[in-house]
Every structure is written in structure tokens, then in C-alpha cells.
Amino acid sequence: KHSKATGEERKKWQAILDKHLRKKMNLKPIMRMNGNFARKLMSKETVEAICELIHSEERQVALKELMDLYLKMKPVWRSSCPAKECPELLCQYSYHSQRFAELLSTKFKYRYEGKITNYFHKTLAHVPEIIERDGSIGAWASEG
């Protein structure tokens, strides 16, 4: 097992990733907090570029699956009325969110230490209630 990375190692990895994403995706790290940066970052193309830096095939597969699940869930929580606008994705949402949480807590446990984020936990716990009320997950989540 690897010991925890030092701050210096993390900075080195961040610099390598920033340089790689700048070259492959024209993503500039200075824009990291920009919404357009986030939209471009959360794409299959970016995952492909990041996977070029990951030596473990198992980790590459897990990261690709994670992004695939994210892209399938996103239309549901961005929609103002998921039952009408994306009913197929809505039906699959609970399964996808559980699989997403499982991947985070197993394949990326060094980062999440067996826990998932509060936002994700809230979304998982309340999906049936949100769907029954025909509301938007995105609007609900922003309420706090």
C-alpha cells in the first residue's frame, strides 16, 4: 500500500495533469472555478485524456464508468421536470446513483475513505421522494 502523498507530490501531480489537459483539451487551469471549465472537464473526452496518465487499467475502467454514470444522471438533476423531459434516465437514476456511490467508496476509497459526499448522500436518500413530487433534483439540492 502507498502511504499518503505529501503536499509536494500532490502539487507535482496537479502540474502534470494541468499541463496534459492544457495540451490535449485546451483547458487552462487558471479558469478552474469557471463554469465553462467545469462543463468541459466533465466529459468523456477529458476522461480519455486523463486515462492516458493513469497506469492501472482497472482505475481507467473505473474512471470511465464513473463519468458515464455522471453523464447519465446529469440530465435528470438539470431538468425542471425529469418525468416529462427524460423519463428513461429518470427510471435508471436510482440504480446509476447507487453504482456511482459504490464506485466512489470502493475504487476511489483512498479519496473518500468509504464515505460519500453529503450532497450525494442527500440525492441518493431522497430520489424516490423527488420523483414522486415530479420536481427537479437540481432545484431541490440547491435549497440546502
Secondary structure, 3 states (H helix, E strand, C coil): CCCCCCHHHHHHHHHHHHHHHHHHHCCCHHHCCCHHHHHHHCCHHHHHHHHCCCCCHHHHHHHHHHHHHHHHHHHHHHCCCHHHHCHHHHHHHHHHHHHHHHHHHHCCHHHHCCCCCHHHHHHHHHHHHHHHCCCCHHHHHCCC
